Amino acid sequence: MKTNKKALIVEGGGQRAVFSFGITDTFIKRNFDPFDLYIGVSNGVAVLCWYLIRETDNNIEKLLYASRGNYIDYKNILTGKDIIKFHKMYEDGEKMFNPSMEKIKNNLQNKDYIAVVTDAINANAEYFSFGEGDEWMSKMIASSTLPVLVRTPSMLNGRRKFDGGVVDPLPVQKAYEMGAKQITIIRTYEKSFRRSLKIENYIGAFFSYQYPKLKKALLNHDKTYNRALDFIDNPPSDCEITQLCPPQRLKSKRDSKNIPLLKADYELGKKVAENYLNSLDN
């Protein structure tokens, strides 16, 4: 196994992924892909999907269509239905944009593309590789299935799965354990960001009572996230980590529908990528 790999990790963040799309679209246009390993968390899996397809046309539209559609209804917290109609959103998006799994396969020669998923019962991180077992779209959906907000179960190998960001939101240590010594991570928060528990963590934990370990993971999410930041700030001596972050808090939120703000954060991602690539040329 190669032990000096270069890894690209893409953090989740819902609609904030427009920033990540701006970066990967720029990478494609600049023909930049030195990576051996790709790890996506939540919506980061979808960003990597289009990066590995090498398609930049209408990538901004792949997120904006969700903003324009009727996929979010917070009143459903009282009805038991999906607050975010995530499975329907992916189903519609697949029909609309027709992602080519064959192109991904062709661009993954001797490389690995991984989706991070949280098991509901054990609340441990699972790392599914492209091409293994179930059809890839179901793994992408599972990696973004947020507790409470998405009530429709995501099932893999007969077990319920949730968003990979619950237990491994920034899988830098996993990349290192897989042999990556140069790690580039696309973040959707600024470098100075530290995670604190928010009201949705407590709500998610309250409604996850049937999964005690998942409930505990949701209540420890700030510690999990910040431990990953500690690893980024103090990596092993044989590991180099580069963060591509927005210079300040993105204006887009996880559920943003404001098209001008989303487009502005996409352009910001392009600018950050251009600055990064230009620094490599100098």
Secondary structure as UniProt FT lines:
FT   STRAND          5..10
FT   HELIX           14..16
FT   HELIX           17..29
FT   TURN            30..31
FT   STRAND          37..41
FT   HELIX           43..53
FT   TURN            57..58
FT   HELIX           59..68
FT   HELIX           74..78
FT   TURN            79..80
FT   HELIX           86..97
FT   HELIX           101..106
FT   TURN            107..110
FT   STRAND          112..119
FT   TURN            120..122
FT   STRAND          125..129
FT   TURN            130..131
FT   HELIX           136..143
FT   TURN            147..149
FT   STRAND          154..156
FT   TURN            157..158
FT   STRAND          159..163
FT   HELIX           164..166
FT   HELIX           172..177
FT   TURN            178..179
FT   STRAND          180..186
FT   TURN            191..192
FT   HELIX           199..207
FT   TURN            208..210
FT   HELIX           212..219
FT   HELIX           221..233
FT   TURN            237..238
FT   STRAND          240..244
FT   TURN            254..255
FT   HELIX           259..281
//
